[in-house]
């Protein structure tokens, strides 16, 4: 079986005989139902493939859809002028790049349909092109814009450049209403929801399908699709790992499944990770290894957001999930839109959010730590985490506490606010222990109190009490006074109590006391 790893173009997948999971019944339903659409999905989730599938359809390429669902649904196969603008593949930290990408796109179409007098702005040029395309072909045009928001997400933290990029996009998108009579269909994709960006006019806001039950599975791979298209491959994978097929399916589900994009969405697998795993016959962290958006690190580093709460499922309204920007109020939206959080449930008009799967929860911790720290090289950062994992797995308490202290010393702690410093310390402590592969409970509830940090290895159960600007002995004494050791359920393991003092001036652990 040929896997389309790194191939995002529908035509290339079909003509190259790569495996294609048929989404064309949903594509036809989308085309048949309306005119202006938008969908938000995390990176590497098939947005570009969906866009190029629409492109091939509107180009009348019936030959590419042989044997697919849409072949029996569509009878006419009309060719329309297609305007496909792709913002992926570039960095937009400089506004000139945004201008260059749009200008190159318009020039390529002007070479076909000509130019018009007085068309001096991007918006006017686009409207003129759509009018001339209609006059010359007798058919309305199709507009496809992939990664429409990248000039804005790339410039979070660069307010002046972001504002300028927003003005440029407003000038382009805002003019679409002037050409409405020349447009057959318009479809946009991106990571962030468009509602708060202010780049569309009220008259032509596209319908947002991002949290639609109907189109929740239009990107990604469902459980049924995994069984239908890849059952033999899963068996080969199972044979290689010497496990049963049912166990292999369970492993893939824990590692790569779990995304939900609406209240009643069925589970969706990350297609990039799943296809790579089936191709390599290895269980690795494929998705997060492709890079964490830098704006996530910027947002988290400047907020006192409680990262450990991700494991407990966060509550968020639909309005919160549609926000955009670099303020701390948008942390949840940024993490949801980028794929680090997903919908786990819905109650009382609120969404319950959490990590979708093991790949994301592990990746989140292992990628964030190096970005929080100031090590000279990525290899040094990775080695620090490998050593920490080894020390924790060996239950070498002093060694792993020293390693935590070493990693913590590389955290800049830019804020001077003691509460924010303490919040970042708490987040880092959680992330470091979580990166070792052990589930960590922060503010772990027990009868009569809460343990600051609790986690278990194969042999030991660790109770960590933290004090700020006090003493490690006071922290240890609190563990004894509250009788935490007697209240935890892991009585079959050796209990290790650790009292820790975090000094806000030195911004690190300065002492710890261990009692077994």
LINGI-V851054 format. One record per run of one state. SS is the DSSP state (A for helix, B for strand, O for the rest). FROM is the first residue (numbers start at 1). TO is the last residue. If there is no record, write none. Layout:
ss->(SS/SS)
from->(FROM/FROM)
to->(TO/TO)
This chain:
ss->(O/A/O/A/O/B/O/A/O/A/O/A/O/B/O/A/O/A/O/B/O/A/O/A/O/A/B/O/A/O/A/O/B/O/B/A/O/A/O/B/O/B/O/A/O/A/O/A/O/A/O/B/O/A/O/A/O/B/O/B/O/A/B/O/A/O/A/O/B/O/A/O/B/O/B/O/B/O/A/O/A/O/B/O/B/O)
from->(1/10/16/24/34/36/41/47/59/62/66/69/74/81/87/95/114/122/138/141/147/150/154/159/174/176/183/191/194/197/202/205/207/209/221/223/242/245/257/259/260/268/270/271/281/288/291/294/302/307/313/314/317/318/322/328/338/342/348/350/355/358/373/374/378/394/397/409/411/412/418/435/440/447/449/457/460/469/472/482/484/488/494/504/508/516)
to->(9/15/23/33/35/40/46/58/61/65/68/73/80/86/94/113/121/137/140/146/149/153/158/173/175/182/190/193/196/201/204/206/208/220/222/241/244/256/258/259/267/269/270/280/287/290/293/301/306/312/313/316/317/321/327/337/341/347/349/354/357/372/373/377/393/396/408/410/411/417/434/439/446/448/456/459/468/471/481/483/487/493/503/507/515/516)
